[in-house]
Amino acid sequence: MASILIVEDDPKTAAAIAEGLRRDGHETHLATTGSDGDTLLSQSRFDALVLDWMLPGLSGIDLLSRLREVANRTPVLILTARDGVEDRVLGLDRGADDYLVKPFALAELSARVRALLRRAETQEPTQPQVADLTLDVQRRIAHRAGAEILLTPREFDVLHCLMRHQGRVVTRAMLADAVWRDVPRATPLDNVIDVHLAHLRRKIDDGQSVKLLRTIRGVGFSLCAP
């Protein structure tokens, strides 16, 4: 499940995009102005951004420029009624990853978002880090403050999922989809997830002055630096 921000000021268009992406299994967030989108992007990490060019106040193209100026590499799909070659060139030069002209088919938008997410996955760092906690994805080894943490294969997958979404809340549904997809089980999955998170918290945070793994009651879990 990917977390996708939609910045679109037309309510019907925004609702249709959100519904289509949710049907694809994604978590969607909505902003109706460029300024609101800018605020959300400064507060949270997203896996992709669907961004309308023509927005009240801060335009989509200016918001895109701000993102790239601060080295935010979130994949961006620009939506616009501008279909001139010079407009497409401007959007891509400002840092857009793809460009879709209105009106568009929702099926095409969904396919383009999937392509953006696939490309982003291939660029995922092989040694992600949160504070002094690091993962070696290729060797499947974790370290905290230089000391190796012994993890089961499932615990490693859970930790990898949390690190991929560092600073954001990861729900049980997101963990189920990323780690336990289509695995037969006799025990309710929420209980299984909670047990793995308890083991992981003990291995990561016990004896450490700075706690990295948090439970957000009734919502999910978050791995973040203080």
N, CA and C atoms as a LAMMPS dump frame, in Angstrom:
ITEM: TIMESTEP
0
ITEM: NUMBER OF ATOMS
678
ITEM: BOX BOUNDS ff ff ff
-5.0000000000000000e+02 5.0000000000000000e+02
-5.0000000000000000e+02 5.0000000000000000e+02
-5.0000000000000000e+02 5.0000000000000000e+02
ITEM: ATOMS id mol type element x y z
1 1 1 N 0.841 -1.195 0
2 1 2 C 0 0 0
3 1 3 C 0.876 1.246 0
4 2 1 N 0.635 2.148 -0.943
5 2 2 C 1.383 3.393 -1.012
6 2 3 C 0.544 4.528 -0.438
7 3 1 N 1.229 5.526 0.1
8 3 2 C 0.57 6.722 0.613
9 3 3 C 0.709 7.817 -0.446
10 4 1 N -0.423 8.286 -0.972
11 4 2 C -0.405 9.209 -2.101
12 4 3 C -1.124 10.498 -1.737
13 5 1 N -0.475 11.619 -1.994
14 5 2 C -1.085 12.931 -1.782
15 5 3 C -1.653 13.434 -3.098
16 6 1 N -2.919 13.844 -3.074
17 6 2 C -3.59 14.434 -4.231
18 6 3 C -3.792 15.919 -3.941
19 7 1 N -3.248 16.78 -4.792
20 7 2 C -3.452 18.222 -4.642
21 7 3 C -4.27 18.676 -5.851
22 8 1 N -5.549 18.876 -5.632
23 8 2 C -6.509 19.168 -6.709
24 8 3 C -7.636 20.005 -6.134
25 9 1 N -7.941 21.148 -6.788
26 9 2 C -8.947 22.044 -6.219
27 9 3 C -10.366 21.756 -6.691
28 10 1 N -10.543 20.92 -7.71
29 10 2 C -11.886 20.564 -8.149
30 10 3 C -12.39 19.377 -7.333
31 11 1 N -13.444 19.545 -6.538
32 11 2 C -13.883 18.473 -5.631
33 11 3 C -14.234 17.173 -6.344
34 12 1 N -14.937 17.261 -7.483
35 12 2 C -15.341 16.042 -8.185
36 12 3 C -14.129 15.293 -8.737
37 13 1 N -13.205 16.032 -9.313
38 13 2 C -11.996 15.394 -9.845
39 13 3 C -11.185 14.762 -8.724
40 14 1 N -11.017 15.501 -7.625
41 14 2 C -10.249 14.982 -6.495
42 14 3 C -10.886 13.721 -5.926
43 15 1 N -12.225 13.733 -5.769
44 15 2 C -12.923 12.569 -5.212
45 15 3 C -12.788 11.364 -6.128
46 16 1 N -12.876 11.581 -7.441
47 16 2 C -12.764 10.473 -8.383
48 16 3 C -11.362 9.869 -8.365
49 17 1 N -10.343 10.736 -8.324
50 17 2 C -8.963 10.241 -8.269
51 17 3 C -8.735 9.448 -6.992
52 18 1 N -9.191 10.01 -5.863
53 18 2 C -8.998 9.333 -4.577
54 18 3 C -9.683 7.969 -4.562
55 19 1 N -10.904 7.915 -5.067
56 19 2 C -11.631 6.649 -5.077
57 19 3 C -10.928 5.627 -5.952
58 20 1 N -10.45 6.052 -7.122
59 20 2 C -9.751 5.13 -8.001
60 20 3 C -8.469 4.598 -7.387
61 21 1 N -7.702 5.454 -6.727
62 21 2 C -6.455 5.016 -6.109
63 21 3 C -6.711 4.142 -4.892
64 22 1 N -7.784 4.43 -4.145
65 22 2 C -8.127 3.564 -3.008
66 22 3 C -8.526 2.179 -3.489
67 23 1 N -9.209 2.105 -4.63
68 23 2 C -9.563 0.791 -5.178
69 23 3 C -8.317 -0.001 -5.553
70 24 1 N -7.251 0.713 -5.877
71 24 2 C -5.979 0.05 -6.175
72 24 3 C -5.233 -0.353 -4.904
73 25 1 N -5.811 -0.031 -3.746
74 25 2 C -5.201 -0.426 -2.481
75 25 3 C -4.325 0.63 -1.842
76 26 1 N -4.353 1.866 -2.35
77 26 2 C -3.494 2.911 -1.811
78 26 3 C -4.212 3.73 -0.74
79 27 1 N -3.419 4.365 0.089
80 27 2 C -3.933 5.307 1.087
81 27 3 C -3.829 6.702 0.479
82 28 1 N -4.919 7.452 0.481
83 28 2 C -4.909 8.764 -0.168
84 28 3 C -5.1 9.891 0.839
85 29 1 N -4.484 11.023 0.53
86 29 2 C -4.616 12.25 1.317
87 29 3 C -4.911 13.375 0.329
88 30 1 N -5.684 14.358 0.748
89 30 2 C -6.155 15.377 -0.173
90 30 3 C -5.853 16.782 0.326
91 31 1 N -5.373 17.621 -0.585
92 31 2 C -5.24 19.051 -0.344
93 31 3 C -5.889 19.77 -1.52
94 32 1 N -6.554 20.891 -1.236
95 32 2 C -7.267 21.608 -2.294
96 32 3 C -6.549 22.874 -2.751
97 33 1 N -5.456 23.232 -2.094
98 33 2 C -4.659 24.382 -2.513
99 33 3 C -3.184 23.997 -2.497
100 34 1 N -2.387 24.778 -3.239
101 34 2 C -0.955 24.524 -3.238
102 34 3 C -0.342 24.732 -1.87
103 35 1 N -0.837 25.735 -1.145
104 35 2 C -0.292 26.005 0.197
105 35 3 C -0.574 24.849 1.154
106 36 1 N -1.804 24.301 1.087
107 36 2 C -2.133 23.158 1.939
108 36 3 C -1.28 21.949 1.568
109 37 1 N -1.071 21.757 0.271
110 37 2 C -0.214 20.66 -0.164
111 37 3 C 1.205 20.835 0.326
112 38 1 N 1.71 22.065 0.264
113 38 2 C 3.059 22.367 0.735
114 38 3 C 3.194 22.04 2.216
115 39 1 N 2.163 22.384 3.001
116 39 2 C 2.184 22.105 4.438
117 39 3 C 2.222 20.606 4.7
118 40 1 N 1.368 19.847 4.016
119 40 2 C 1.335 18.398 4.219
120 40 3 C 2.669 17.762 3.832
121 41 1 N 3.262 18.226 2.751
122 41 2 C 4.539 17.665 2.304
123 41 3 C 5.665 17.978 3.272
124 42 1 N 5.553 19.088 3.998
125 42 2 C 6.581 19.427 4.987
126 42 3 C 6.414 18.629 6.273
127 43 1 N 5.201 18.086 6.483
128 43 2 C 4.913 17.375 7.729
129 43 3 C 5.024 15.864 7.6
130 44 1 N 4.824 15.332 6.402
131 44 2 C 4.768 13.89 6.211
132 44 3 C 5.487 13.497 4.925
133 45 1 N 5.811 12.219 4.86
134 45 2 C 6.402 11.655 3.642
135 45 3 C 5.32 10.917 2.867
136 46 1 N 5.343 11.053 1.556
137 46 2 C 4.392 10.367 0.69
138 46 3 C 5.151 9.572 -0.367
139 47 1 N 4.511 8.521 -0.85
140 47 2 C 5.152 7.689 -1.873
141 47 3 C 4.988 8.276 -3.265
142 48 1 N 3.972 9.098 -3.465
143 48 2 C 3.749 9.744 -4.753
144 48 3 C 2.847 10.95 -4.556
145 49 1 N 2.917 11.868 -5.514
146 49 2 C 2.121 13.093 -5.485
147 49 3 C 1.412 13.258 -6.822
148 50 1 N 0.084 13.376 -6.775
149 50 2 C -0.714 13.706 -7.96
150 50 3 C -1.06 15.181 -7.829
151 51 1 N -0.539 16.005 -8.733
152 51 2 C -0.521 17.455 -8.535
153 51 3 C -1.149 18.188 -9.72
154 52 1 N -2.217 18.937 -9.444
155 52 2 C -2.827 19.767 -10.465
156 52 3 C -1.966 21.012 -10.7
157 53 1 N -1.818 21.392 -11.961
158 53 2 C -0.995 22.566 -12.288
159 53 3 C -1.679 23.844 -11.828
160 54 1 N -2.957 24.005 -12.196
161 54 2 C -3.677 25.25 -11.921
162 54 3 C -4.372 25.163 -10.562
163 55 1 N -3.777 25.785 -9.565
164 55 2 C -4.312 25.786 -8.208
165 55 3 C -4.456 27.229 -7.724
166 56 1 N -5.399 27.48 -6.836
167 56 2 C -5.516 28.831 -6.272
168 56 3 C -4.308 29.158 -5.395
169 57 1 N -3.825 30.38 -5.509
170 57 2 C -2.664 30.77 -4.707
171 57 3 C -1.393 30.17 -5.281
172 58 1 N -0.733 29.35 -4.498
173 58 2 C 0.492 28.686 -4.935
174 58 3 C 0.159 27.668 -6.019
175 59 1 N 0.69 27.854 -7.212
176 59 2 C 0.367 26.95 -8.319
177 59 3 C 1.075 25.61 -8.156
178 60 1 N 0.571 24.622 -8.881
179 60 2 C 1.194 23.304 -8.82
180 60 3 C 2.627 23.323 -9.298
181 61 1 N 2.906 24.086 -10.347
182 61 2 C 4.267 24.116 -10.874
183 61 3 C 5.214 24.792 -9.897
184 62 1 N 4.724 25.797 -9.152
185 62 2 C 5.569 26.442 -8.147
186 62 3 C 5.783 25.523 -6.932
187 63 1 N 4.744 24.782 -6.576
188 63 2 C 4.9 23.814 -5.493
189 63 3 C 5.92 22.751 -5.879
190 64 1 N 5.859 22.289 -7.127
191 64 2 C 6.821 21.309 -7.609
192 64 3 C 8.241 21.863 -7.528
193 65 1 N 8.414 23.123 -7.93
194 65 2 C 9.74 23.741 -7.863
195 65 3 C 10.26 23.781 -6.429
196 66 1 N 9.37 24.105 -5.484
197 66 2 C 9.775 24.142 -4.066
198 66 3 C 10.253 22.762 -3.609
199 67 1 N 9.512 21.732 -4.017
200 67 2 C 9.889 20.365 -3.622
201 67 3 C 11.3 20.036 -4.075
202 68 1 N 11.559 20.302 -5.342
203 68 2 C 12.856 19.918 -5.896
204 68 3 C 13.986 20.783 -5.347
205 69 1 N 13.674 22.022 -4.974
206 69 2 C 14.704 22.898 -4.403
207 69 3 C 15.217 22.376 -3.067
208 70 1 N 14.357 21.677 -2.328
209 70 2 C 14.776 21.13 -1.033
210 70 3 C 15.12 19.646 -1.144
211 71 1 N 15.357 19.184 -2.385
212 71 2 C 15.792 17.812 -2.663
213 71 3 C 14.75 16.773 -2.268
214 72 1 N 13.469 17.157 -2.289
215 72 2 C 12.4 16.185 -2.068
216 72 3 C 12.178 15.442 -3.382
217 73 1 N 12.409 14.121 -3.378
218 73 2 C 12.367 13.336 -4.609
219 73 3 C 11.067 12.543 -4.746
220 74 1 N 10.018 12.929 -4.038
221 74 2 C 8.728 12.255 -4.182
222 74 3 C 8.309 12.224 -5.65
223 75 1 N 7.953 11.061 -6.203
224 75 2 C 7.499 11.001 -7.597
225 75 3 C 6.248 11.856 -7.792
226 76 1 N 6.23 12.669 -8.856
227 76 2 C 5.142 13.619 -9.092
228 76 3 C 4.52 13.391 -10.47
229 77 1 N 3.195 13.228 -10.463
230 77 2 C 2.414 13.197 -11.696
231 77 3 C 1.647 14.513 -11.797
232 78 1 N 1.959 15.303 -12.812
233 78 2 C 1.29 16.588 -13.018
234 78 3 C 0.01 16.387 -13.829
235 79 1 N -1.078 17.021 -13.366
236 79 2 C -2.348 17.033 -14.099
237 79 3 C -2.602 18.444 -14.604
238 80 1 N -2.968 18.576 -15.853
239 80 2 C -3.21 19.918 -16.369
240 80 3 C -4.028 19.889 -17.651
241 81 1 N -4.711 20.995 -17.904
242 81 2 C -5.411 21.174 -19.173
243 81 3 C -4.463 21.722 -20.234
244 82 1 N -3.263 22.121 -19.833
245 82 2 C -2.269 22.646 -20.782
246 82 3 C -1.674 21.489 -21.574
247 83 1 N -1.871 21.488 -22.879
248 83 2 C -1.382 20.358 -23.663
249 83 3 C -0.346 20.763 -24.705
250 84 1 N 0.171 22.009 -24.594
251 84 2 C 1.205 22.439 -25.527
252 84 3 C 2.542 21.795 -25.207
253 85 1 N 3.37 21.629 -26.224
254 85 2 C 4.687 21.022 -26.023
255 85 3 C 5.501 21.827 -25.024
256 86 1 N 5.425 23.166 -25.116
257 86 2 C 6.22 24.001 -24.214
258 86 3 C 5.779 23.821 -22.76
259 87 1 N 4.481 23.546 -22.551
260 87 2 C 3.996 23.325 -21.189
261 87 3 C 4.518 22.007 -20.638
262 88 1 N 4.477 20.968 -21.468
263 88 2 C 4.986 19.672 -21.015
264 88 3 C 6.484 19.758 -20.705
265 89 1 N 7.201 20.475 -21.557
266 89 2 C 8.637 20.634 -21.325
267 89 3 C 8.89 21.383 -20.013
268 90 1 N 8.108 22.444 -19.76
269 90 2 C 8.276 23.202 -18.522
270 90 3 C 8.019 22.322 -17.308
271 91 1 N 6.921 21.553 -17.345
272 91 2 C 6.604 20.683 -16.218
273 91 3 C 7.694 19.668 -15.939
274 92 1 N 8.201 19.047 -16.989
275 92 2 C 9.247 18.041 -16.818
276 92 3 C 10.553 18.687 -16.369
277 93 1 N 10.856 19.88 -16.913
278 93 2 C 12.084 20.56 -16.5
279 93 3 C 12.03 21 -15.045
280 94 1 N 10.845 21.306 -14.549
281 94 2 C 10.706 21.709 -13.143
282 94 3 C 10.803 20.515 -12.185
283 95 1 N 10.778 19.295 -12.732
284 95 2 C 10.969 18.125 -11.875
285 95 3 C 9.841 17.126 -11.858
286 96 1 N 8.817 17.308 -12.722
287 96 2 C 7.739 16.317 -12.773
288 96 3 C 8.276 14.999 -13.33
289 97 1 N 7.736 13.893 -12.843
290 97 2 C 8.13 12.582 -13.339
291 97 3 C 7.217 12.111 -14.464
292 98 1 N 6.001 12.631 -14.511
293 98 2 C 5.064 12.275 -15.567
294 98 3 C 4.05 13.403 -15.71
295 99 1 N 3.268 13.354 -16.781
296 99 2 C 2.416 14.478 -17.174
297 99 3 C 1.162 13.895 -17.793
298 100 1 N -0.007 14.284 -17.303
299 100 2 C -1.27 13.76 -17.816
300 100 3 C -2.206 14.926 -18.097
301 101 1 N -2.714 14.991 -19.333
302 101 2 C -3.552 16.102 -19.762
303 101 3 C -5.014 15.804 -19.457
304 102 1 N -5.718 16.798 -18.911
305 102 2 C -7.151 16.695 -18.661
306 102 3 C -7.914 16.922 -19.963
307 103 1 N -9.068 16.269 -20.152
308 103 2 C -9.62 15.183 -19.317
309 103 3 C -8.856 13.887 -19.546
310 104 1 N -8.85 13.028 -18.552
311 104 2 C -8.096 11.776 -18.634
312 104 3 C -8.967 10.635 -18.131
313 105 1 N -8.575 9.426 -18.469
314 105 2 C -9.259 8.232 -17.973
315 105 3 C -8.625 7.829 -16.649
316 106 1 N -9.455 7.504 -15.67
317 106 2 C -8.922 7.104 -14.363
318 106 3 C -8.033 5.874 -14.474
319 107 1 N -8.361 4.987 -15.399
320 107 2 C -7.54 3.784 -15.572
321 107 3 C -6.123 4.161 -15.99
322 108 1 N -6 5.186 -16.838
323 108 2 C -4.666 5.612 -17.255
324 108 3 C -3.932 6.275 -16.094
325 109 1 N -4.64 7.095 -15.322
326 109 2 C -3.992 7.714 -14.164
327 109 3 C -3.478 6.642 -13.201
328 110 1 N -4.306 5.634 -12.933
329 110 2 C -3.885 4.562 -12.025
330 110 3 C -2.648 3.856 -12.564
331 111 1 N -2.627 3.597 -13.871
332 111 2 C -1.484 2.908 -14.47
333 111 3 C -0.22 3.762 -14.369
334 112 1 N -0.37 5.058 -14.572
335 112 2 C 0.799 5.937 -14.486
336 112 3 C 1.326 6.028 -13.055
337 113 1 N 0.425 6.052 -12.071
338 113 2 C 0.854 6.058 -10.67
339 113 3 C 1.582 4.758 -10.337
340 114 1 N 1.044 3.633 -10.814
341 114 2 C 1.73 2.356 -10.571
342 114 3 C 3.141 2.368 -11.16
343 115 1 N 3.28 2.943 -12.351
344 115 2 C 4.601 3.013 -12.979
345 115 3 C 5.55 3.883 -12.165
346 116 1 N 5.051 5.017 -11.645
347 116 2 C 5.883 5.879 -10.799
348 116 3 C 6.36 5.135 -9.562
349 117 1 N 5.443 4.392 -8.944
350 117 2 C 5.796 3.671 -7.722
351 117 3 C 6.81 2.568 -8.008
352 118 1 N 6.665 1.898 -9.158
353 118 2 C 7.641 0.859 -9.509
354 118 3 C 9.018 1.465 -9.706
355 119 1 N 9.082 2.59 -10.385
356 119 2 C 10.376 3.225 -10.608
357 119 3 C 10.991 3.678 -9.287
358 120 1 N 10.154 4.185 -8.393
359 120 2 C 10.658 4.634 -7.091
360 120 3 C 11.22 3.469 -6.291
361 121 1 N 10.569 2.297 -6.391
362 121 2 C 11.038 1.125 -5.646
363 121 3 C 12.424 0.698 -6.11
364 122 1 N 12.676 0.823 -7.423
365 122 2 C 13.995 0.424 -7.927
366 122 3 C 15.081 1.372 -7.452
367 123 1 N 14.698 2.588 -7.017
368 123 2 C 15.667 3.562 -6.536
369 123 3 C 15.769 3.578 -5.009
370 124 1 N 15.097 2.649 -4.357
371 124 2 C 15.101 2.612 -2.892
372 124 3 C 16.508 2.358 -2.374
373 125 1 N 16.948 3.093 -1.337
374 125 2 C 18.299 2.892 -0.817
375 125 3 C 18.488 1.481 -0.274
376 126 1 N 19.678 0.945 -0.468
377 126 2 C 19.965 -0.409 -0.001
378 126 3 C 20.354 -0.432 1.467
379 127 1 N 20.63 0.753 2.053
380 127 2 C 20.957 0.825 3.481
381 127 3 C 20.2 1.985 4.12
382 128 1 N 18.867 1.864 4.249
383 128 2 C 18.1 2.936 4.888
384 128 3 C 18.501 3.092 6.347
385 129 1 N 18.3 4.306 6.866
386 129 2 C 18.73 4.616 8.234
387 129 3 C 17.726 5.523 8.913
388 130 1 N 17.462 5.259 10.19
389 130 2 C 16.679 6.126 11.055
390 130 3 C 17.49 6.322 12.33
391 131 1 N 17.928 7.546 12.56
392 131 2 C 18.819 7.838 13.687
393 131 3 C 20.032 6.907 13.602
394 132 1 N 20.312 6.119 14.662
395 132 2 C 21.471 5.222 14.624
396 132 3 C 21.077 3.789 14.274
397 133 1 N 19.862 3.61 13.753
398 133 2 C 19.383 2.297 13.318
399 133 3 C 19.541 2.191 11.805
400 134 1 N 20.237 1.168 11.344
401 134 2 C 20.467 0.989 9.913
402 134 3 C 20.079 -0.419 9.491
403 135 1 N 19.671 -0.525 8.232
404 135 2 C 19.367 -1.821 7.63
405 135 3 C 20.259 -2.023 6.417
406 136 1 N 20.789 -3.203 6.283
407 136 2 C 21.44 -3.61 5.043
408 136 3 C 20.444 -4.513 4.328
409 137 1 N 19.731 -3.95 3.344
410 137 2 C 18.63 -4.668 2.705
411 137 3 C 19.134 -5.88 1.941
412 138 1 N 20.282 -5.763 1.306
413 138 2 C 20.788 -6.877 0.507
414 138 3 C 21.249 -8.042 1.378
415 139 1 N 21.918 -7.742 2.49
416 139 2 C 22.403 -8.805 3.379
417 139 3 C 21.395 -9.155 4.471
418 140 1 N 20.306 -8.343 4.571
419 140 2 C 19.239 -8.548 5.55
420 140 3 C 19.799 -8.566 6.981
421 141 1 N 20.542 -7.518 7.286
422 141 2 C 21.153 -7.35 8.609
423 141 3 C 20.768 -5.973 9.136
424 142 1 N 20.483 -5.894 10.44
425 142 2 C 20.162 -4.626 11.09
426 142 3 C 21.202 -4.319 12.154
427 143 1 N 21.507 -3.028 12.315
428 143 2 C 22.421 -2.581 13.361
429 143 3 C 21.82 -1.371 14.07
430 144 1 N 22.071 -1.28 15.369
431 144 2 C 21.754 -0.039 16.093
432 144 3 C 22.976 0.364 16.885
433 145 1 N 23.414 1.602 16.694
434 145 2 C 24.624 2.127 17.337
435 145 3 C 25.808 1.207 17.08
436 146 1 N 25.849 0.628 15.877
437 146 2 C 26.967 -0.219 15.484
438 146 3 C 26.87 -1.671 15.897
439 147 1 N 25.901 -1.998 16.761
440 147 2 C 25.753 -3.38 17.229
441 147 3 C 24.689 -4.098 16.398
442 148 1 N 24.983 -5.323 15.985
443 148 2 C 24.031 -6.075 15.171
444 148 3 C 22.818 -6.495 15.995
445 149 1 N 21.643 -6.401 15.387
446 149 2 C 20.394 -6.842 16.011
447 149 3 C 19.972 -8.14 15.33
448 150 1 N 19.795 -9.168 16.104
449 150 2 C 19.408 -10.459 15.543
450 150 3 C 17.898 -10.49 15.327
451 151 1 N 17.485 -10.575 14.08
452 151 2 C 16.074 -10.549 13.712
453 151 3 C 15.692 -11.814 12.966
454 152 1 N 14.466 -12.246 13.185
455 152 2 C 13.927 -13.318 12.355
456 152 3 C 13.626 -12.738 10.972
457 153 1 N 13.464 -13.593 9.947
458 153 2 C 13.126 -13.071 8.619
459 153 3 C 11.868 -12.205 8.623
460 154 1 N 10.839 -12.612 9.391
461 154 2 C 9.606 -11.833 9.42
462 154 3 C 9.822 -10.503 10.125
463 155 1 N 10.595 -10.512 11.214
464 155 2 C 10.88 -9.257 11.919
465 155 3 C 11.641 -8.287 11.014
466 156 1 N 12.563 -8.827 10.216
467 156 2 C 13.289 -7.969 9.289
468 156 3 C 12.328 -7.332 8.283
469 157 1 N 11.4 -8.109 7.755
470 157 2 C 10.448 -7.577 6.779
471 157 3 C 9.569 -6.489 7.395
472 158 1 N 9.152 -6.698 8.647
473 158 2 C 8.345 -5.686 9.331
474 158 3 C 9.154 -4.407 9.519
475 159 1 N 10.399 -4.553 9.972
476 159 2 C 11.244 -3.388 10.187
477 159 3 C 11.526 -2.66 8.872
478 160 1 N 11.734 -3.417 7.812
479 160 2 C 11.973 -2.803 6.505
480 160 3 C 10.763 -1.986 6.068
481 161 1 N 9.577 -2.522 6.269
482 161 2 C 8.354 -1.795 5.925
483 161 3 C 8.255 -0.497 6.734
484 162 1 N 8.541 -0.567 8.033
485 162 2 C 8.489 0.626 8.881
486 162 3 C 9.513 1.667 8.436
487 163 1 N 10.699 1.207 8.039
488 163 2 C 11.739 2.149 7.631
489 163 3 C 11.414 2.782 6.287
490 164 1 N 10.771 2.034 5.416
491 164 2 C 10.371 2.6 4.125
492 164 3 C 9.369 3.732 4.319
493 165 1 N 8.613 3.681 5.425
494 165 2 C 7.613 4.707 5.713
495 165 3 C 8.013 5.537 6.936
496 166 1 N 9.317 5.67 7.161
497 166 2 C 9.786 6.329 8.383
498 166 3 C 9.174 7.708 8.538
499 167 1 N 8.768 7.986 9.781
500 167 2 C 8.145 9.252 10.087
501 167 3 C 6.66 9.286 9.836
502 168 1 N 6.098 8.212 9.237
503 168 2 C 4.666 8.151 8.968
504 168 3 C 4.073 6.986 9.744
505 169 1 N 2.779 7.037 9.941
506 169 2 C 2.088 5.946 10.617
507 169 3 C 1.897 4.792 9.646
508 170 1 N 2.256 3.607 10.078
509 170 2 C 2.044 2.384 9.299
510 170 3 C 0.935 1.596 9.987
511 171 1 N -0.156 1.394 9.3
512 171 2 C -1.288 0.686 9.888
513 171 3 C -1.057 -0.82 9.852
514 172 1 N -1.859 -1.549 10.62
515 172 2 C -1.792 -3.006 10.571
516 172 3 C -2.141 -3.519 9.178
517 173 1 N -3.086 -2.829 8.512
518 173 2 C -3.455 -3.245 7.156
519 173 3 C -2.274 -3.105 6.202
520 174 1 N -1.489 -2.037 6.364
521 174 2 C -0.315 -1.843 5.518
522 174 3 C 0.723 -2.929 5.774
523 175 1 N 0.934 -3.266 7.04
524 175 2 C 1.879 -4.34 7.367
525 175 3 C 1.387 -5.682 6.84
526 176 1 N 0.095 -5.928 6.978
527 176 2 C -0.473 -7.191 6.487
528 176 3 C -0.245 -7.325 4.994
529 177 1 N -0.452 -6.236 4.261
530 177 2 C -0.304 -6.283 2.809
531 177 3 C 1.155 -6.439 2.408
532 178 1 N 2.061 -5.75 3.108
533 178 2 C 3.469 -5.748 2.719
534 178 3 C 4.212 -7.002 3.172
535 179 1 N 3.823 -7.567 4.312
536 179 2 C 4.621 -8.636 4.923
537 179 3 C 3.922 -9.991 4.899
538 180 1 N 2.59 -9.994 5.125
539 180 2 C 1.877 -11.267 5.261
540 180 3 C 0.944 -11.548 4.087
541 181 1 N 1.174 -10.963 2.948
542 181 2 C 0.262 -11.092 1.817
543 181 3 C 0.045 -12.559 1.443
544 182 1 N -1.234 -12.947 1.448
545 182 2 C -1.643 -14.287 0.995
546 182 3 C -0.996 -15.435 1.764
547 183 1 N -0.618 -15.202 3.023
548 183 2 C -0.036 -16.276 3.83
549 183 3 C -1.138 -16.924 4.664
550 184 1 N -1.366 -18.243 4.527
551 184 2 C -2.397 -18.901 5.344
552 184 3 C -2.045 -18.799 6.823
553 185 1 N -3.047 -18.603 7.676
554 185 2 C -2.788 -18.451 9.106
555 185 3 C -4.003 -18.896 9.899
556 186 1 N -3.736 -19.423 11.093
557 186 2 C -4.813 -19.861 11.975
558 186 3 C -5.095 -18.83 13.056
559 187 1 N -4.117 -17.972 13.352
560 187 2 C -4.256 -16.951 14.389
561 187 3 C -4.665 -15.632 13.746
562 188 1 N -5.577 -14.859 14.376
563 188 2 C -5.943 -13.55 13.821
564 188 3 C -4.706 -12.707 13.55
565 189 1 N -4.658 -12.08 12.379
566 189 2 C -3.44 -11.399 11.946
567 189 3 C -3.082 -10.216 12.834
568 190 1 N -4.067 -9.505 13.375
569 190 2 C -3.748 -8.383 14.262
570 190 3 C -2.916 -8.85 15.445
571 191 1 N -3.272 -10.009 15.998
572 191 2 C -2.503 -10.549 17.127
573 191 3 C -1.08 -10.898 16.703
574 192 1 N -0.937 -11.477 15.521
575 192 2 C 0.385 -11.849 15.009
576 192 3 C 1.245 -10.609 14.823
577 193 1 N 0.663 -9.576 14.238
578 193 2 C 1.397 -8.328 14.017
579 193 3 C 1.829 -7.717 15.344
580 194 1 N 0.918 -7.696 16.319
581 194 2 C 1.25 -7.103 17.618
582 194 3 C 2.386 -7.852 18.308
583 195 1 N 2.402 -9.177 18.179
584 195 2 C 3.484 -9.968 18.776
585 195 3 C 4.822 -9.624 18.118
586 196 1 N 4.819 -9.542 16.786
587 196 2 C 6.064 -9.209 16.086
588 196 3 C 6.543 -7.803 16.441
589 197 1 N 5.62 -6.866 16.571
590 197 2 C 6.025 -5.503 16.934
591 197 3 C 6.568 -5.445 18.359
592 198 1 N 5.995 -6.254 19.268
593 198 2 C 6.508 -6.283 20.637
594 198 3 C 7.936 -6.821 20.664
595 199 1 N 8.175 -7.892 19.899
596 199 2 C 9.532 -8.446 19.827
597 199 3 C 10.495 -7.419 19.208
598 200 1 N 10.041 -6.771 18.152
599 200 2 C 10.884 -5.809 17.452
600 200 3 C 11.217 -4.614 18.349
601 201 1 N 10.219 -4.132 19.089
602 201 2 C 10.457 -3 19.996
603 201 3 C 11.502 -3.371 21.053
604 202 1 N 11.383 -4.584 21.581
605 202 2 C 12.346 -5.006 22.595
606 202 3 C 13.769 -5.051 22.01
607 203 1 N 13.903 -5.563 20.803
608 203 2 C 15.229 -5.704 20.202
609 203 3 C 15.817 -4.356 19.782
610 204 1 N 14.957 -3.434 19.365
611 204 2 C 15.44 -2.15 18.875
612 204 3 C 15.663 -1.142 19.995
613 205 1 N 14.723 -1.087 20.946
614 205 2 C 14.695 0.03 21.894
615 205 3 C 15.118 -0.309 23.317
616 206 1 N 15.069 -1.577 23.718
617 206 2 C 15.456 -1.901 25.097
618 206 3 C 16.909 -1.491 25.349
619 207 1 N 17.124 -0.778 26.429
620 207 2 C 18.464 -0.343 26.792
621 207 3 C 18.931 0.9 26.059
622 208 1 N 18.088 1.452 25.192
623 208 2 C 18.456 2.647 24.442
624 208 3 C 17.793 3.873 25.075
625 209 1 N 18.535 4.963 25.176
626 209 2 C 17.967 6.186 25.756
627 209 3 C 16.958 6.83 24.816
628 210 1 N 17.143 6.63 23.52
629 210 2 C 16.228 7.187 22.517
630 210 3 C 15.388 6.047 21.941
631 211 1 N 14.075 6.154 22.086
632 211 2 C 13.155 5.134 21.58
633 211 3 C 12.7 5.522 20.173
634 212 1 N 12.796 4.588 19.237
635 212 2 C 12.48 4.878 17.842
636 212 3 C 11.121 4.347 17.403
637 213 1 N 10.673 3.249 17.993
638 213 2 C 9.434 2.602 17.554
639 213 3 C 8.288 2.999 18.484
640 214 1 N 7.27 3.606 17.895
641 214 2 C 6.138 4.092 18.693
642 214 3 C 4.846 3.407 18.242
643 215 1 N 3.935 3.208 19.187
644 215 2 C 2.591 2.745 18.888
645 215 3 C 1.645 3.927 18.944
646 216 1 N 0.903 4.135 17.869
647 216 2 C -0.122 5.172 17.846
648 216 3 C -1.444 4.46 18.08
649 217 1 N -1.942 4.588 19.295
650 217 2 C -3.082 3.787 19.74
651 217 3 C -4.272 3.914 18.781
652 218 1 N -4.78 2.76 18.383
653 218 2 C -5.942 2.717 17.518
654 218 3 C -5.652 3.008 16.065
655 219 1 N -4.38 3.297 15.733
656 219 2 C -4.045 3.643 14.347
657 219 3 C -2.982 2.712 13.774
658 220 1 N -1.837 2.614 14.438
659 220 2 C -0.772 1.769 13.916
660 220 3 C 0.54 2.042 14.616
661 221 1 N 1.621 2.057 13.848
662 221 2 C 2.947 2.152 14.404
663 221 3 C 3.779 3.153 13.588
664 222 1 N 4.808 3.694 14.219
665 222 2 C 5.652 4.66 13.528
666 222 3 C 7.095 4.475 13.987
667 223 1 N 8.001 4.49 13.029
668 223 2 C 9.432 4.428 13.319
669 223 3 C 10.023 5.777 12.926
670 224 1 N 10.532 6.501 13.903
671 224 2 C 11.03 7.832 13.575
672 224 3 C 12.075 8.267 14.577
673 225 1 N 12.979 9.138 14.109
674 225 2 C 13.942 9.754 14.996
675 225 3 C 13.247 10.806 15.833
676 226 1 N 13.753 11.102 17.024
677 226 2 C 13.109 12.089 17.89
678 226 3 C 13.168 13.483 17.275
